[in-house]
């Protein structure tokens, strides 16, 4: 088992493919109603796992790329400049340096926003509104879970839930009906029960690390929508059509309040309405209004589909894309004969007395014998 630039590019290709498929399927209401959200969330998880496991196994079959990968490899191997001691600095070194610096900055900002918002929420007093406590008690009795902290904040215009270990449900500090209050608390409670805040935090961390890949922003956008749809379906699954319409009316009332302010949902929180995108809201409303159909859904089909997506993850490790090159010639003893350009081929002397070999600007291995051709014709650079 090893990691190379080719195994990483293969993993990235599979990851992007899984994300693209999940985006397409998430937009199909019939698929969501038939199979619910679990297979989609599984596919998104598979995408994240695949890019984080960029391993090449011995049993992987190599697929040769004759144009695209060789061009990518040559670009990243191209020497940009040399250090005063003669050591070459290729493009991929600069890319890795920029990648790491930007990732650290984004991670630091994410951590700062998470801590600062949770500190601000921690200073708010817990609500003792009898209506809120009655609704919460009923939910706790039904789910048999521990009570969480609930606050009402004047500067919050959307019900939301924050925290990973210390959970807090935040309610807007304006008057709402008893039905809306119960629906909103049940919605946020479902986020709590399914650890949605943890999932969102992990995806935000992955987006900070792979900030240069636009597919991960698609993943985050679609994950937010999938989590909200999942909660909508769970909350309204046992409701009558009238109750479901009332539930959607509550979302519209919150959205109207939100439009009158400039409040923004923090990255560490999961809110009832996370976006004003008309397409997202239309999908949520259509699924809630047709949620009664999911009572007839075959759980076996959903489980089989989830297993298929996990099988796709395993299948993705069976192949690795490699840059194809011209096969080298061999001498009578079976040693490879390289056509080296002495202007772009050189040796770098290491501290232990051995040398790194660079043929046509590409690293070709180490040696301690530089007195035979063609190595004897190469220039020697110091580290």
C-alpha positions, 0 to 999 in steps of 0.5 A, spaced: 500 500 500 502 506 497 501 513 496 503 517 489 501 523 485 497 518 481 493 514 486 491 521 489 489 524 482 485 517 481 482 518 488 480 525 486 477 523 480 473 518 483 471 523 489 468 528 484 464 523 480 461 521 487 459 528 488 457 529 481 452 523 482 450 525 489 448 532 486 444 530 480 440 525 485 439 530 490 435 534 485 430 528 483 424 529 488 422 522 485 428 519 488 428 522 494 421 520 496 422 513 494 429 512 497 429 517 502 436 521 504 440 515 507 443 513 500 445 520 498 448 521 505 452 515 504 454 517 497 457 524 500 460 520 505 463 515 500 466 521 496 469 524 502 472 517 504 475 516 497 479 523 497 482 522 504 484 515 502 488 516 496 492 509 497 494 505 491 494 497 493 498 492 490 492 489 487 490 495 483 490 495 475 493 500 472 490 504 466 495 508 462 493 515 460 497 518 454 496 525 454 492 528 460 496 525 466 503 526 462 501 533 461 499 534 468 505 530 471 510 534 466 507 541 468 508 540 476 515 537 475 517 543 471 522 547 475 520 554 477 527 556 480 533 554 484 535 555 491 542 558 492 545 551 493 542 549 486 537 545 489 531 545 484 524 548 486 519 544 481 511 547 481 509 541 485 513 544 491 510 551 490 503 548 490 504 544 496 506 550 500 500 554 498 495 549 499 498 548 506 498 555 508 491 557 505 488 551 508 491 553 515 488 560 514 482 557 513 482 552 518 484 557 523 478 562 521 473 556 522 476 554 529 475 562 531 468 563 528 466 556 531 469 558 538 467 565 538 460 564 536 459 558 542 462 563 547 457 568 545 451 563 545 454 561 552 453 568 555 445 567 554 441 565 559 437 559 558 430 560 557 424 558 562 418 559 557 413 554 560 411 553 552 418 551 550 419 547 556 412 543 555 414 542 548 421 539 550 419 535 555 414 531 550 420 530 545 424 528 551 419 523 553 418 520 546 425 520 544 428 518 551 434 522 550 438 527 555 435 534 555 439 540 551 439 547 553 434 552 549 435 559 549 431 565 546 436 570 543 434 577 540 439 577 535 437 571 532 432 570 526 432 563 525 431 557 529 438 553 529 442 548 533 449 549 535 454 545 539 458 538 538 458 536 545 454 541 549 448 542 544 444 548 544 437 550 541 437 557 539 430 560 538 428 567 535 426 572 541 419 573 537 412 571 538 410 565 535 404 560 535 404 553 539 404 549 533 410 553 530 414 552 536 413 545 537 415 544 529 421 548 530 424 544 536 422 538 533 426 540 527 432 542 531 431 536 535 432 531 529 438 535 527 441 533 534 439 526 534 442 525 527 449 528 529 448 533 523 452 538 526 458 534 527 457 532 519 457 539 517 463 540 521 467 535 518 465 537 511 467 544 513 474 542 515 474 538 508 472 544 504 478 548 508 483 542 506 481 541 499 479 549 498 482 549 491 477 543 489 470 546 487 466 540 487 467 540 495 463 546 495 458 543 491 458 537 496 457 542 502 451 546 498 448 539 497 449 536 504 446 542 507 440 541 503 440 534 504 440 534 511 434 539 511 430 535 507 432 529 512 429 533 518 423 535 514 421 528 512 422 525 519 418 531 522 412 531 517 412 523 516 406 522 521 403 528 519 396 529 516 396 534 509 393 539 514 399 539 519 404 539 513 401 545 510 402 548 517 409 546 518 411 549 511 407 555 513 411 556 519 417 556 515 415 561 510 413 566 516 420 565 519 423 566 512 419 573 512 422 575 518 429 573 515 428 577 509 427 583 514 434 582 517 441 581 515 442 575 520 447 570 517 447 563 520 454 561 523 458 555 519 457 552 526 450 552 526 444 548 523 438 552 521 431 551 519 432 555 513 439 556 511 438 559 504 433 563 500 434 559 494 428 559 491 429 552 488 431 549 494 425 551 498 421 549 492 424 542 493 423 542 500 416 544 500 414 539 494 417 533 498 414 535 505 407 535 501 408 528 498 411 525 504 406 521 505 408 516 499 414 515 503 410 510 508 410 505 502 417 506 501 421 499 501 426 499 506 430 493 503 430 497 496 434 503 500 438 498 504 440 495 497 442 502 494 446 504 500 450 497 500 451 498 492 454 505 494 459 502 499 461 497 494 462 502 489 467 505 494 471 498 494 470 498 486 474 505 486 480 502 489 481 496 483 484 501 478 489 507 478 490 511 473 498 512 471 501 516 466 504 512 460 511 513 457 515 510 452 518 504 454 525 504 456 530 500 452 535 495 455 542 493 455 544 485 455 544 485 462 537 488 463 539 495 465 534 500 463 538 505 458 535 512 458 536 518 453 539 523 458 539 531 456 546 533 459 543 540 460 537 538 464 540 532 467 544 533 473 546 530 480 545 533 487 550 531 492 546 529 499 549 530 506 551 522 506 555 522 500 550 519 495 547 523 490 540 524 487 539 523 480 535 527 475 534 525 468 531 531 464 529 534 470 525 528 473 527 525 479 530 518 477 533 515 484 539 515 488 546 512 487 553 512 490 557 511 483 557 517 479 563 515 475 560 511 469 556 514 463 551 517 463 552 519 470 559 521 469 557 527 464 552 530 469 553 536 473 553 536 480 549 541 484 549 541 492 543 541 497 
